[in-house]
Amino acid sequence: MKFRRIAVAALGCVSLTVVAPTTANAFSLTDLLPKGVADIFPSGSAGLFAPPPPPAPAPAPAPAPAPAPAPLAPPAPPAAQAPAQPAPRPAPSTGYKNCTEAWNAGVAPLYRGESGYAPKLDGDSDGIACEKDPR
């Protein structure tokens, strides 16, 4: 069994050395294709080590546009609309008695540093008073 494998391998090597020179001159696949189809696909070997093409020349700068004639009268400035600002919160002088009063005034939740904030209104001491609507 071992001898048979060695014999087949040796015959295969001999056949390759005999057949290889004749198959090297065989037709390539592109020779068998129609002329229009064969021209579409590159052969892969032409220009393999060709130098890269030179860079394209820089385009000429565009001429400067002619200056526009000066207008006779300057256009009227557009009416500037003032951006709509939210209504300011009412600033209580003594603060709110409870969170319901702050929510009814429309200023809740209150943040530390804002007018109307009081530590008594901030139950969890996180700096935000009247977080939940008590109504």
Phi and psi in radians as a Rosetta constraint file:
Dihedral C 1 N 2 CA 2 C 2 CIRCULARHARMONIC -1.151 0.35
Dihedral N 2 CA 2 C 2 N 3 CIRCULARHARMONIC -0.673 0.35
Dihedral C 2 N 3 CA 3 C 3 CIRCULARHARMONIC -1.123 0.35
Dihedral N 3 CA 3 C 3 N 4 CIRCULARHARMONIC -0.664 0.35
Dihedral C 3 N 4 CA 4 C 4 CIRCULARHARMONIC -1.124 0.35
Dihedral N 4 CA 4 C 4 N 5 CIRCULARHARMONIC -0.717 0.35
Dihedral C 4 N 5 CA 5 C 5 CIRCULARHARMONIC -1.139 0.35
Dihedral N 5 CA 5 C 5 N 6 CIRCULARHARMONIC -0.729 0.35
Dihedral C 5 N 6 CA 6 C 6 CIRCULARHARMONIC -1.140 0.35
Dihedral N 6 CA 6 C 6 N 7 CIRCULARHARMONIC -0.708 0.35
Dihedral C 6 N 7 CA 7 C 7 CIRCULARHARMONIC -1.141 0.35
Dihedral N 7 CA 7 C 7 N 8 CIRCULARHARMONIC -0.730 0.35
Dihedral C 7 N 8 CA 8 C 8 CIRCULARHARMONIC -1.157 0.35
Dihedral N 8 CA 8 C 8 N 9 CIRCULARHARMONIC -0.709 0.35
Dihedral C 8 N 9 CA 9 C 9 CIRCULARHARMONIC -1.129 0.35
Dihedral N 9 CA 9 C 9 N 10 CIRCULARHARMONIC -0.714 0.35
Dihedral C 9 N 10 CA 10 C 10 CIRCULARHARMONIC -1.145 0.35
Dihedral N 10 CA 10 C 10 N 11 CIRCULARHARMONIC -0.749 0.35
Dihedral C 10 N 11 CA 11 C 11 CIRCULARHARMONIC -1.114 0.35
Dihedral N 11 CA 11 C 11 N 12 CIRCULARHARMONIC -0.632 0.35
Dihedral C 11 N 12 CA 12 C 12 CIRCULARHARMONIC -1.110 0.35
Dihedral N 12 CA 12 C 12 N 13 CIRCULARHARMONIC -0.716 0.35
Dihedral C 12 N 13 CA 13 C 13 CIRCULARHARMONIC -1.160 0.35
Dihedral N 13 CA 13 C 13 N 14 CIRCULARHARMONIC -0.715 0.35
Dihedral C 13 N 14 CA 14 C 14 CIRCULARHARMONIC -1.134 0.35
Dihedral N 14 CA 14 C 14 N 15 CIRCULARHARMONIC -0.743 0.35
Dihedral C 14 N 15 CA 15 C 15 CIRCULARHARMONIC -1.144 0.35
Dihedral N 15 CA 15 C 15 N 16 CIRCULARHARMONIC -0.605 0.35
Dihedral C 15 N 16 CA 16 C 16 CIRCULARHARMONIC -1.159 0.35
Dihedral N 16 CA 16 C 16 N 17 CIRCULARHARMONIC -0.687 0.35
Dihedral C 16 N 17 CA 17 C 17 CIRCULARHARMONIC -1.240 0.35
Dihedral N 17 CA 17 C 17 N 18 CIRCULARHARMONIC -0.489 0.35
Dihedral C 17 N 18 CA 18 C 18 CIRCULARHARMONIC -1.423 0.35
Dihedral N 18 CA 18 C 18 N 19 CIRCULARHARMONIC -0.724 0.35
Dihedral C 18 N 19 CA 19 C 19 CIRCULARHARMONIC -1.459 0.35
Dihedral N 19 CA 19 C 19 N 20 CIRCULARHARMONIC -0.517 0.35
Dihedral C 19 N 20 CA 20 C 20 CIRCULARHARMONIC -1.009 0.35
Dihedral N 20 CA 20 C 20 N 21 CIRCULARHARMONIC -0.797 0.35
Dihedral C 20 N 21 CA 21 C 21 CIRCULARHARMONIC -1.095 0.35
Dihedral N 21 CA 21 C 21 N 22 CIRCULARHARMONIC -0.580 0.35
Dihedral C 21 N 22 CA 22 C 22 CIRCULARHARMONIC -1.359 0.35
Dihedral N 22 CA 22 C 22 N 23 CIRCULARHARMONIC -0.558 0.35
Dihedral C 22 N 23 CA 23 C 23 CIRCULARHARMONIC -1.371 0.35
Dihedral N 23 CA 23 C 23 N 24 CIRCULARHARMONIC -0.308 0.35
Dihedral C 23 N 24 CA 24 C 24 CIRCULARHARMONIC -1.169 0.35
Dihedral N 24 CA 24 C 24 N 25 CIRCULARHARMONIC -0.436 0.35
Dihedral C 24 N 25 CA 25 C 25 CIRCULARHARMONIC -1.697 0.35
Dihedral N 25 CA 25 C 25 N 26 CIRCULARHARMONIC 0.195 0.35
Dihedral C 25 N 26 CA 26 C 26 CIRCULARHARMONIC -1.281 0.35
Dihedral N 26 CA 26 C 26 N 27 CIRCULARHARMONIC 2.965 0.35
Dihedral C 26 N 27 CA 27 C 27 CIRCULARHARMONIC -1.200 0.35
Dihedral N 27 CA 27 C 27 N 28 CIRCULARHARMONIC 2.548 0.35
Dihedral C 27 N 28 CA 28 C 28 CIRCULARHARMONIC -1.504 0.35
Dihedral N 28 CA 28 C 28 N 29 CIRCULARHARMONIC 2.962 0.35
Dihedral C 28 N 29 CA 29 C 29 CIRCULARHARMONIC -1.132 0.35
Dihedral N 29 CA 29 C 29 N 30 CIRCULARHARMONIC -0.619 0.35
Dihedral C 29 N 30 CA 30 C 30 CIRCULARHARMONIC -1.201 0.35
Dihedral N 30 CA 30 C 30 N 31 CIRCULARHARMONIC -0.404 0.35
Dihedral C 30 N 31 CA 31 C 31 CIRCULARHARMONIC -1.243 0.35
Dihedral N 31 CA 31 C 31 N 32 CIRCULARHARMONIC -0.430 0.35
Dihedral C 31 N 32 CA 32 C 32 CIRCULARHARMONIC -1.549 0.35
Dihedral N 32 CA 32 C 32 N 33 CIRCULARHARMONIC -0.271 0.35
Dihedral C 32 N 33 CA 33 C 33 CIRCULARHARMONIC -1.433 0.35
Dihedral N 33 CA 33 C 33 N 34 CIRCULARHARMONIC 2.726 0.35
Dihedral C 33 N 34 CA 34 C 34 CIRCULARHARMONIC -1.064 0.35
Dihedral N 34 CA 34 C 34 N 35 CIRCULARHARMONIC 2.705 0.35
Dihedral C 34 N 35 CA 35 C 35 CIRCULARHARMONIC -1.046 0.35
Dihedral N 35 CA 35 C 35 N 36 CIRCULARHARMONIC -0.754 0.35
Dihedral C 35 N 36 CA 36 C 36 CIRCULARHARMONIC -1.152 0.35
Dihedral N 36 CA 36 C 36 N 37 CIRCULARHARMONIC -0.630 0.35
Dihedral C 36 N 37 CA 37 C 37 CIRCULARHARMONIC -1.309 0.35
Dihedral N 37 CA 37 C 37 N 38 CIRCULARHARMONIC -0.685 0.35
Dihedral C 37 N 38 CA 38 C 38 CIRCULARHARMONIC -1.165 0.35
Dihedral N 38 CA 38 C 38 N 39 CIRCULARHARMONIC -0.490 0.35
Dihedral C 38 N 39 CA 39 C 39 CIRCULARHARMONIC -1.311 0.35
Dihedral N 39 CA 39 C 39 N 40 CIRCULARHARMONIC -0.362 0.35
Dihedral C 39 N 40 CA 40 C 40 CIRCULARHARMONIC -1.252 0.35
Dihedral N 40 CA 40 C 40 N 41 CIRCULARHARMONIC -0.691 0.35
Dihedral C 40 N 41 CA 41 C 41 CIRCULARHARMONIC -1.612 0.35
Dihedral N 41 CA 41 C 41 N 42 CIRCULARHARMONIC 2.273 0.35
Dihedral C 41 N 42 CA 42 C 42 CIRCULARHARMONIC -1.260 0.35
Dihedral N 42 CA 42 C 42 N 43 CIRCULARHARMONIC 2.654 0.35
Dihedral C 42 N 43 CA 43 C 43 CIRCULARHARMONIC -1.313 0.35
Dihedral N 43 CA 43 C 43 N 44 CIRCULARHARMONIC -0.427 0.35
Dihedral C 43 N 44 CA 44 C 44 CIRCULARHARMONIC 1.635 0.35
Dihedral N 44 CA 44 C 44 N 45 CIRCULARHARMONIC -0.347 0.35
Dihedral C 44 N 45 CA 45 C 45 CIRCULARHARMONIC -1.844 0.35
Dihedral N 45 CA 45 C 45 N 46 CIRCULARHARMONIC -0.349 0.35
Dihedral C 45 N 46 CA 46 C 46 CIRCULARHARMONIC -1.294 0.35
Dihedral N 46 CA 46 C 46 N 47 CIRCULARHARMONIC 2.246 0.35
Dihedral C 46 N 47 CA 47 C 47 CIRCULARHARMONIC 1.204 0.35
Dihedral N 47 CA 47 C 47 N 48 CIRCULARHARMONIC 0.505 0.35
Dihedral C 47 N 48 CA 48 C 48 CIRCULARHARMONIC -1.106 0.35
Dihedral N 48 CA 48 C 48 N 49 CIRCULARHARMONIC -0.724 0.35
Dihedral C 48 N 49 CA 49 C 49 CIRCULARHARMONIC -1.959 0.35
Dihedral N 49 CA 49 C 49 N 50 CIRCULARHARMONIC 0.450 0.35
Dihedral C 49 N 50 CA 50 C 50 CIRCULARHARMONIC -1.245 0.35
Dihedral N 50 CA 50 C 50 N 51 CIRCULARHARMONIC 2.562 0.35
Dihedral C 50 N 51 CA 51 C 51 CIRCULARHARMONIC -1.193 0.35
Dihedral N 51 CA 51 C 51 N 52 CIRCULARHARMONIC 2.679 0.35
Dihedral C 51 N 52 CA 52 C 52 CIRCULARHARMONIC -1.144 0.35
Dihedral N 52 CA 52 C 52 N 53 CIRCULARHARMONIC 2.658 0.35
Dihedral C 52 N 53 CA 53 C 53 CIRCULARHARMONIC -1.156 0.35
Dihedral N 53 CA 53 C 53 N 54 CIRCULARHARMONIC 2.645 0.35
Dihedral C 53 N 54 CA 54 C 54 CIRCULARHARMONIC -1.156 0.35
Dihedral N 54 CA 54 C 54 N 55 CIRCULARHARMONIC 2.653 0.35
Dihedral C 54 N 55 CA 55 C 55 CIRCULARHARMONIC -1.138 0.35
Dihedral N 55 CA 55 C 55 N 56 CIRCULARHARMONIC 2.609 0.35
Dihedral C 55 N 56 CA 56 C 56 CIRCULARHARMONIC -1.183 0.35
Dihedral N 56 CA 56 C 56 N 57 CIRCULARHARMONIC 2.514 0.35
Dihedral C 56 N 57 CA 57 C 57 CIRCULARHARMONIC -1.149 0.35
Dihedral N 57 CA 57 C 57 N 58 CIRCULARHARMONIC 2.595 0.35
Dihedral C 57 N 58 CA 58 C 58 CIRCULARHARMONIC -1.175 0.35
Dihedral N 58 CA 58 C 58 N 59 CIRCULARHARMONIC 2.405 0.35
Dihedral C 58 N 59 CA 59 C 59 CIRCULARHARMONIC -1.173 0.35
Dihedral N 59 CA 59 C 59 N 60 CIRCULARHARMONIC 2.597 0.35
Dihedral C 59 N 60 CA 60 C 60 CIRCULARHARMONIC -1.164 0.35
Dihedral N 60 CA 60 C 60 N 61 CIRCULARHARMONIC 2.473 0.35
Dihedral C 60 N 61 CA 61 C 61 CIRCULARHARMONIC -1.129 0.35
Dihedral N 61 CA 61 C 61 N 62 CIRCULARHARMONIC 2.509 0.35
Dihedral C 61 N 62 CA 62 C 62 CIRCULARHARMONIC -1.229 0.35
Dihedral N 62 CA 62 C 62 N 63 CIRCULARHARMONIC 2.499 0.35
Dihedral C 62 N 63 CA 63 C 63 CIRCULARHARMONIC -1.149 0.35
Dihedral N 63 CA 63 C 63 N 64 CIRCULARHARMONIC 2.600 0.35
Dihedral C 63 N 64 CA 64 C 64 CIRCULARHARMONIC -1.166 0.35
Dihedral N 64 CA 64 C 64 N 65 CIRCULARHARMONIC 2.417 0.35
Dihedral C 64 N 65 CA 65 C 65 CIRCULARHARMONIC -1.172 0.35
Dihedral N 65 CA 65 C 65 N 66 CIRCULARHARMONIC 2.619 0.35
Dihedral C 65 N 66 CA 66 C 66 CIRCULARHARMONIC -1.165 0.35
Dihedral N 66 CA 66 C 66 N 67 CIRCULARHARMONIC 2.465 0.35
Dihedral C 66 N 67 CA 67 C 67 CIRCULARHARMONIC -1.132 0.35
Dihedral N 67 CA 67 C 67 N 68 CIRCULARHARMONIC 2.459 0.35
Dihedral C 67 N 68 CA 68 C 68 CIRCULARHARMONIC -1.306 0.35
Dihedral N 68 CA 68 C 68 N 69 CIRCULARHARMONIC 2.558 0.35
Dihedral C 68 N 69 CA 69 C 69 CIRCULARHARMONIC -1.147 0.35
Dihedral N 69 CA 69 C 69 N 70 CIRCULARHARMONIC 2.548 0.35
Dihedral C 69 N 70 CA 70 C 70 CIRCULARHARMONIC -1.186 0.35
Dihedral N 70 CA 70 C 70 N 71 CIRCULARHARMONIC 2.387 0.35
Dihedral C 70 N 71 CA 71 C 71 CIRCULARHARMONIC -1.202 0.35
Dihedral N 71 CA 71 C 71 N 72 CIRCULARHARMONIC 2.651 0.35
Dihedral C 71 N 72 CA 72 C 72 CIRCULARHARMONIC -1.191 0.35
Dihedral N 72 CA 72 C 72 N 73 CIRCULARHARMONIC -0.829 0.35
Dihedral C 72 N 73 CA 73 C 73 CIRCULARHARMONIC -2.256 0.35
Dihedral N 73 CA 73 C 73 N 74 CIRCULARHARMONIC 2.422 0.35
Dihedral C 73 N 74 CA 74 C 74 CIRCULARHARMONIC -1.159 0.35
Dihedral N 74 CA 74 C 74 N 75 CIRCULARHARMONIC 2.457 0.35
Dihedral C 74 N 75 CA 75 C 75 CIRCULARHARMONIC -1.158 0.35
Dihedral N 75 CA 75 C 75 N 76 CIRCULARHARMONIC 2.615 0.35
Dihedral C 75 N 76 CA 76 C 76 CIRCULARHARMONIC -1.179 0.35
Dihedral N 76 CA 76 C 76 N 77 CIRCULARHARMONIC 2.383 0.35
Dihedral C 76 N 77 CA 77 C 77 CIRCULARHARMONIC -1.143 0.35
Dihedral N 77 CA 77 C 77 N 78 CIRCULARHARMONIC 2.475 0.35
Dihedral C 77 N 78 CA 78 C 78 CIRCULARHARMONIC -1.149 0.35
Dihedral N 78 CA 78 C 78 N 79 CIRCULARHARMONIC 2.598 0.35
Dihedral C 78 N 79 CA 79 C 79 CIRCULARHARMONIC -1.165 0.35
Dihedral N 79 CA 79 C 79 N 80 CIRCULARHARMONIC 2.064 0.35
Dihedral C 79 N 80 CA 80 C 80 CIRCULARHARMONIC -1.389 0.35
Dihedral N 80 CA 80 C 80 N 81 CIRCULARHARMONIC 2.185 0.35
Dihedral C 80 N 81 CA 81 C 81 CIRCULARHARMONIC -1.622 0.35
Dihedral N 81 CA 81 C 81 N 82 CIRCULARHARMONIC 2.258 0.35
Dihedral C 81 N 82 CA 82 C 82 CIRCULARHARMONIC -1.248 0.35
Dihedral N 82 CA 82 C 82 N 83 CIRCULARHARMONIC 2.343 0.35
Dihedral C 82 N 83 CA 83 C 83 CIRCULARHARMONIC -1.125 0.35
Dihedral N 83 CA 83 C 83 N 84 CIRCULARHARMONIC 2.455 0.35
Dihedral C 83 N 84 CA 84 C 84 CIRCULARHARMONIC -1.192 0.35
Dihedral N 84 CA 84 C 84 N 85 CIRCULARHARMONIC 2.113 0.35
Dihedral C 84 N 85 CA 85 C 85 CIRCULARHARMONIC -1.774 0.35
Dihedral N 85 CA 85 C 85 N 86 CIRCULARHARMONIC 2.492 0.35
Dihedral C 85 N 86 CA 86 C 86 CIRCULARHARMONIC -1.147 0.35
Dihedral N 86 CA 86 C 86 N 87 CIRCULARHARMONIC 2.654 0.35
Dihedral C 86 N 87 CA 87 C 87 CIRCULARHARMONIC -1.100 0.35
Dihedral N 87 CA 87 C 87 N 88 CIRCULARHARMONIC 2.334 0.35
Dihedral C 87 N 88 CA 88 C 88 CIRCULARHARMONIC -1.177 0.35
Dihedral N 88 CA 88 C 88 N 89 CIRCULARHARMONIC 2.579 0.35
Dihedral C 88 N 89 CA 89 C 89 CIRCULARHARMONIC -1.257 0.35
Dihedral N 89 CA 89 C 89 N 90 CIRCULARHARMONIC 2.460 0.35
Dihedral C 89 N 90 CA 90 C 90 CIRCULARHARMONIC -1.164 0.35
Dihedral N 90 CA 90 C 90 N 91 CIRCULARHARMONIC 2.360 0.35
Dihedral C 90 N 91 CA 91 C 91 CIRCULARHARMONIC -1.697 0.35
Dihedral N 91 CA 91 C 91 N 92 CIRCULARHARMONIC 1.854 0.35
Dihedral C 91 N 92 CA 92 C 92 CIRCULARHARMONIC -1.297 0.35
Dihedral N 92 CA 92 C 92 N 93 CIRCULARHARMONIC 2.609 0.35
Dihedral C 92 N 93 CA 93 C 93 CIRCULARHARMONIC -1.411 0.35
Dihedral N 93 CA 93 C 93 N 94 CIRCULARHARMONIC -0.591 0.35
Dihedral C 93 N 94 CA 94 C 94 CIRCULARHARMONIC -1.986 0.35
Dihedral N 94 CA 94 C 94 N 95 CIRCULARHARMONIC -0.052 0.35
Dihedral C 94 N 95 CA 95 C 95 CIRCULARHARMONIC 1.643 0.35
Dihedral N 95 CA 95 C 95 N 96 CIRCULARHARMONIC -3.092 0.35
Dihedral C 95 N 96 CA 96 C 96 CIRCULARHARMONIC -1.771 0.35
Dihedral N 96 CA 96 C 96 N 97 CIRCULARHARMONIC 2.553 0.35
Dihedral C 96 N 97 CA 97 C 97 CIRCULARHARMONIC -1.214 0.35
Dihedral N 97 CA 97 C 97 N 98 CIRCULARHARMONIC -0.701 0.35
Dihedral C 97 N 98 CA 98 C 98 CIRCULARHARMONIC -2.688 0.35
Dihedral N 98 CA 98 C 98 N 99 CIRCULARHARMONIC 3.102 0.35
Dihedral C 98 N 99 CA 99 C 99 CIRCULARHARMONIC -1.219 0.35
Dihedral N 99 CA 99 C 99 N 100 CIRCULARHARMONIC -0.530 0.35
Dihedral C 99 N 100 CA 100 C 100 CIRCULARHARMONIC -1.078 0.35
Dihedral N 100 CA 100 C 100 N 101 CIRCULARHARMONIC -0.709 0.35
Dihedral C 100 N 101 CA 101 C 101 CIRCULARHARMONIC -1.135 0.35
Dihedral N 101 CA 101 C 101 N 102 CIRCULARHARMONIC -0.687 0.35
Dihedral C 101 N 102 CA 102 C 102 CIRCULARHARMONIC -1.174 0.35
Dihedral N 102 CA 102 C 102 N 103 CIRCULARHARMONIC -0.711 0.35
Dihedral C 102 N 103 CA 103 C 103 CIRCULARHARMONIC -1.183 0.35
Dihedral N 103 CA 103 C 103 N 104 CIRCULARHARMONIC -0.683 0.35
Dihedral C 103 N 104 CA 104 C 104 CIRCULARHARMONIC -1.141 0.35
Dihedral N 104 CA 104 C 104 N 105 CIRCULARHARMONIC -0.529 0.35
Dihedral C 104 N 105 CA 105 C 105 CIRCULARHARMONIC -1.368 0.35
Dihedral N 105 CA 105 C 105 N 106 CIRCULARHARMONIC -0.230 0.35
Dihedral C 105 N 106 CA 106 C 106 CIRCULARHARMONIC 1.417 0.35
Dihedral N 106 CA 106 C 106 N 107 CIRCULARHARMONIC 0.373 0.35
Dihedral C 106 N 107 CA 107 C 107 CIRCULARHARMONIC -1.932 0.35
Dihedral N 107 CA 107 C 107 N 108 CIRCULARHARMONIC -0.062 0.35
Dihedral C 107 N 108 CA 108 C 108 CIRCULARHARMONIC -1.436 0.35
Dihedral N 108 CA 108 C 108 N 109 CIRCULARHARMONIC 2.592 0.35
Dihedral C 108 N 109 CA 109 C 109 CIRCULARHARMONIC -1.346 0.35
Dihedral N 109 CA 109 C 109 N 110 CIRCULARHARMONIC 2.655 0.35
Dihedral C 109 N 110 CA 110 C 110 CIRCULARHARMONIC -1.803 0.35
Dihedral N 110 CA 110 C 110 N 111 CIRCULARHARMONIC 2.395 0.35
Dihedral C 110 N 111 CA 111 C 111 CIRCULARHARMONIC -1.871 0.35
Dihedral N 111 CA 111 C 111 N 112 CIRCULARHARMONIC 2.630 0.35
Dihedral C 111 N 112 CA 112 C 112 CIRCULARHARMONIC -0.992 0.35
Dihedral N 112 CA 112 C 112 N 113 CIRCULARHARMONIC 2.302 0.35
Dihedral C 112 N 113 CA 113 C 113 CIRCULARHARMONIC 1.738 0.35
Dihedral N 113 CA 113 C 113 N 114 CIRCULARHARMONIC -0.317 0.35
Dihedral C 113 N 114 CA 114 C 114 CIRCULARHARMONIC -1.434 0.35
Dihedral N 114 CA 114 C 114 N 115 CIRCULARHARMONIC 2.717 0.35
Dihedral C 114 N 115 CA 115 C 115 CIRCULARHARMONIC -1.220 0.35
Dihedral N 115 CA 115 C 115 N 116 CIRCULARHARMONIC 2.432 0.35
Dihedral C 115 N 116 CA 116 C 116 CIRCULARHARMONIC 1.688 0.35
Dihedral N 116 CA 116 C 116 N 117 CIRCULARHARMONIC -0.246 0.35
Dihedral C 116 N 117 CA 117 C 117 CIRCULARHARMONIC -1.274 0.35
Dihedral N 117 CA 117 C 117 N 118 CIRCULARHARMONIC 2.415 0.35
Dihedral C 117 N 118 CA 118 C 118 CIRCULARHARMONIC -2.500 0.35
Dihedral N 118 CA 118 C 118 N 119 CIRCULARHARMONIC 2.450 0.35
Dihedral C 118 N 119 CA 119 C 119 CIRCULARHARMONIC -1.013 0.35
Dihedral N 119 CA 119 C 119 N 120 CIRCULARHARMONIC -0.474 0.35
Dihedral C 119 N 120 CA 120 C 120 CIRCULARHARMONIC -1.187 0.35
Dihedral N 120 CA 120 C 120 N 121 CIRCULARHARMONIC -0.395 0.35
Dihedral C 120 N 121 CA 121 C 121 CIRCULARHARMONIC -1.508 0.35
Dihedral N 121 CA 121 C 121 N 122 CIRCULARHARMONIC -0.272 0.35
Dihedral C 121 N 122 CA 122 C 122 CIRCULARHARMONIC -1.705 0.35
Dihedral N 122 CA 122 C 122 N 123 CIRCULARHARMONIC 1.642 0.35
Dihedral C 122 N 123 CA 123 C 123 CIRCULARHARMONIC -1.189 0.35
Dihedral N 123 CA 123 C 123 N 124 CIRCULARHARMONIC -0.617 0.35
Dihedral C 123 N 124 CA 124 C 124 CIRCULARHARMONIC -1.785 0.35
Dihedral N 124 CA 124 C 124 N 125 CIRCULARHARMONIC 0.124 0.35
Dihedral C 124 N 125 CA 125 C 125 CIRCULARHARMONIC 0.950 0.35
Dihedral N 125 CA 125 C 125 N 126 CIRCULARHARMONIC 0.706 0.35
Dihedral C 125 N 126 CA 126 C 126 CIRCULARHARMONIC -1.772 0.35
Dihedral N 126 CA 126 C 126 N 127 CIRCULARHARMONIC 0.071 0.35
Dihedral C 126 N 127 CA 127 C 127 CIRCULARHARMONIC 1.628 0.35
Dihedral N 127 CA 127 C 127 N 128 CIRCULARHARMONIC 0.012 0.35
Dihedral C 127 N 128 CA 128 C 128 CIRCULARHARMONIC -2.164 0.35
Dihedral N 128 CA 128 C 128 N 129 CIRCULARHARMONIC 1.995 0.35
Dihedral C 128 N 129 CA 129 C 129 CIRCULARHARMONIC -1.696 0.35
Dihedral N 129 CA 129 C 129 N 130 CIRCULARHARMONIC 2.589 0.35
Dihedral C 129 N 130 CA 130 C 130 CIRCULARHARMONIC 0.995 0.35
Dihedral N 130 CA 130 C 130 N 131 CIRCULARHARMONIC 0.900 0.35
Dihedral C 130 N 131 CA 131 C 131 CIRCULARHARMONIC -1.203 0.35
Dihedral N 131 CA 131 C 131 N 132 CIRCULARHARMONIC -0.649 0.35
Dihedral C 131 N 132 CA 132 C 132 CIRCULARHARMONIC -1.874 0.35
Dihedral N 132 CA 132 C 132 N 133 CIRCULARHARMONIC 2.487 0.35
Dihedral C 132 N 133 CA 133 C 133 CIRCULARHARMONIC -1.249 0.35
Dihedral N 133 CA 133 C 133 N 134 CIRCULARHARMONIC 2.024 0.35
Dihedral C 133 N 134 CA 134 C 134 CIRCULARHARMONIC -1.447 0.35
Dihedral N 134 CA 134 C 134 N 135 CIRCULARHARMONIC -0.078 0.35
